[in-house]
């Protein structure tokens, strides 16, 4: 545990405290003003070719 804390640059007590807390995933990022922007960007993004990340 001390090696992990050293690599991450945090204290061991902080690391232990964080590992004992339940994980809460973040919700989707949604703001009302973004709806119009997303509608404008979606056709542009859809034109892009897919990437072969899995590879």
BAZATOR-767270 format. One line per field, with one value per residue (C-alpha): residue number from 0; residue in three letters; x, y, z. Coordinates in steps of 0.001 Angstrom, whole numbers. Example, Ala and Ser with C-alpha at 12.3 -4.5 7.8 and 13.67 -1.06 7.14 Angstrom:
BEGIN
n: 0	1
res: ala	ser
east: 12300	13670
north: -4500	-1060
up: 7800	7140
REM end
This chain:
BEGIN
n: 0	1	2	3	4	5	6	7	8	9	10	11	12	13	14	15	16	17	18	19	20	21	22	23	24	25	26	27	28	29	30	31	32	33	34	35	36	37	38	39	40	41	42	43	44	45	46	47	48	49	50	51	52	53	54
res: unk	unk	unk	unk	unk	unk	unk	unk	unk	unk	unk	unk	unk	unk	unk	unk	unk	unk	unk	unk	unk	unk	unk	unk	unk	unk	unk	unk	unk	unk	unk	unk	unk	unk	unk	unk	unk	unk	unk	unk	unk	unk	unk	unk	unk	unk	unk	unk	unk	unk	unk	unk	unk	unk	unk
east: 0	2842	4306	955	580	4083	3482	170	1693	-855	-590	-1253	-4023	-5761	-5440	-6803	-9692	-10597	-10465	-12909	-15540	-18194	-17782	-20422	-20388	-20918	-24121	-24326	-23270	-26438	-27192	-30282	-28281	-26209	-29140	-28989	-25218	-25377	-28014	-25707	-22608	-24161	-24276	-20636	-19515	-21512	-19587	-16284	-15050	-14920	-11582	-10215	-9221	-9552	-7234
north: 0	2397	1957	2775	5841	6996	6586	8462	11144	10755	9741	6148	7230	9089	6082	3695	6047	6286	2508	1949	4334	2953	3999	6402	6723	10212	10971	12084	15641	17404	21102	22623	25097	22269	20600	22991	22667	18860	18891	21023	18908	15438	15438	16562	13863	11226	12030	11042	7540	5062	4370	886	1244	-2454	-3255
up: 0	750	-2741	-4337	-2112	-2999	-6752	-6536	-4331	-1528	2094	3063	5431	2601	303	2921	3689	9	-540	2329	928	-1417	-5028	-6348	-10138	-11498	-13329	-16917	-17662	-18743	-18723	-20345	-22436	-23939	-25724	-28684	-28923	-28844	-31582	-33728	-33059	-33420	-37283	-37413	-35005	-36881	-40082	-38522	-39324	-36458	-34822	-34319	-30680	-29813	-32481
REM end
